[in-house]
Amino acid sequence: MSPRSRLLLAMMAWCLAAVAVMLPLVWLINNRDWGVALMLLVPFVVYGLLRLGRILEGWARATPPPSGQ
């Protein structure tokens, strides 16, 4: 797998995770009376997404092990 394709795959995985987590959270905050209390979770969710992004970036930029010997 080429480094460029790994980077694109990591970006797509992060975007999918961000949409899958943030969309329901934003919908609940907007449409439920008790949704305002979920605002307390938002910084932790954003921090988790940032950590996931760093992990995926490390995976995408990792050099493959030398082959042959």
N, C-alpha and C positions, 0 to 999 in steps of 0.2 A: 504494500500500500504506500503510495507516494505521500510525502509530507503535506503537499497541498490538499490532497483528498482527506487526509486525517484532520487537517485544520477545518476544512469545510464540514466534515462529519461532526466534529466537536462543536462547531458553531450552530449547526442545525439541532444537535441534541440539546444544547443550552437553550436555544430559542423555544424548542418544544417544551422543555421543562418549565421555562419561565411562563409561557402561556398557560400551561396546564395547572400551574400553582396560582398565578396571579389572577387569571380570569374568574375563577369561582370566588376567590377572596374579594375581589372588587365588586362582583355581583352581590355577594352577601352583604357587604358594607353598604351598598347603595340601596338594596331592596328590603332589608329587614330592620325592624326597630332595634333589635339588639346588635345589629351589625356594626354600630359605632364602637362597641366594645372590642371588635376585632382589629380596630386601629392599633391596639396595643401589640398585636402580633406582627404587624407590617415590618418593623425594623428587623425582627428576627428572620422573617422570610427573605427580605432583601439581603441580609447578611449571608444566609444560606445559599442564595443564588450566586452571590459574589464568590463564595468559597467553591461552589460547584464549577463556576467559570474558571477559577484558577486551577482546579484539579484537571478539568478538561483541556486547558491550555498546556499544562505539563504533559499530559498524555499525547497531545497532538504534536508537541515540539520535541518529544523524546527521540533520541537517536537510536536507530535499530542496532541490535548487537552485531558485531562483526561475524560474517558467515565464512565458512570454509575451514578455518583452523580451530 
